[in-house]
Amino acid sequence: MEDKKKILYSGMQATGNLTLGNYLGALRNWKTLNEEYECFFGVMDFHSLTVRQNPAEFRQRARNLFALYVAAGLDPEKNCIYFQSHVSTHAELSWILNCYTYMGELNRMTQFKDKASKHSDNINAGLYTYPVLMAADILLYQADVVPVGKDQLQHLEITRDIAQRFNGLYGDVFTVPKPYTGKIGAGVKSLQNPEKKMSKSDENPNASIYLMDDADTIRRKFKRAVTDSDTQVRYDVKEKPGISNLMDIYGAVTGKDMKDIESEFAGVGYGDFKAAVGEAVAGLLAPMQERFEEIKNDKEYLDRVIGANDEKAFYVSNKTLRKVKKKVGLTDRIK
Ligand code: TYM
């Protein structure tokens, strides 16, 4: 039975402090889908190089991201959780797929345009071909489903296009993956500007709830969240984007729908509502934070599971890579 499970693939960049958006949009769904699929989760450290990193901090952050996946409840003995940069197949397939991707397609990527405008001093080629590396990540593992937040859907589309193009030329080499976004929490917005997504690269720390924020900080940030001059807790993304974002967050954490939330807070001011959201989020994150503190310094345990999973990831992904190399006509290495 085990090997009949469909395959799930996802990952996060090891850049900056993870936010509640990363948790509600991705990590939480990984956990929910975990039993049903055979799962591969990458610490996407190659992707992080598109922005300059401080090497020592970056190294630590990547290790911490691995520990955080585990703290969120993903068992590294049952899931293949590994470092992208430890598995050479990613860079190799990425190069090959670059030759099957058109600049016209990459020119349309909104995340590239957005990042290029933010880092105008460093618009490197990696930033531009980043979606191709992401396609390689996913296609190497023949993933059926890729749980991501809404901001990654365009990258999933290009992945599907590349896979279909390649299959059209060479036969069924790749599984064409489907995205998975939760009904709620797939697009968490900034607490300071609800028109923008909550992002780990936001310069204003009050705009994001970081997964390691303590309870007081979380309460304070929600208290300061930008809303409107009305007093009614009502779901209306256009007219009341700030309140609607807080309702989305509250709903994602408690499982309540928007109507329930509206009646729960009918006649109550924004202050009480914000306090309730803060409490709910602090309660959600506390167990993961505790577990993270327990494991992050357990070097022996982390090294053991990282080593084993890196190897598994290489073994699985290399099967696809070998097939691809053969299909495109690259010669075998002589042993
Ligand atoms: P990254 O690291 O920016 O984000 C990791 C995951 O968190 C989701 N996310 C959000 N969801 C809801 N609301 C938000 N405000 C929010 N912000 C982020 C993202 O959609 C993502 O699912 N390119 C990817 C990493 C990656 C990857 C992959 C993902 C590389 N290769 C292969 C899946 C499969 C990225 O930068 O995600």
Residues whose N, C-alpha, C, O or C-beta is under 5 A from the ligand:
A	BS01	TYM	Y9 S10 G11 M12 Q13 G21 N22 G25 A26 M44 H47 M134 D137 I138 P147 V148 G149 K150 D151 Q152 G185 A186 G187 V188 K189 K197 M198
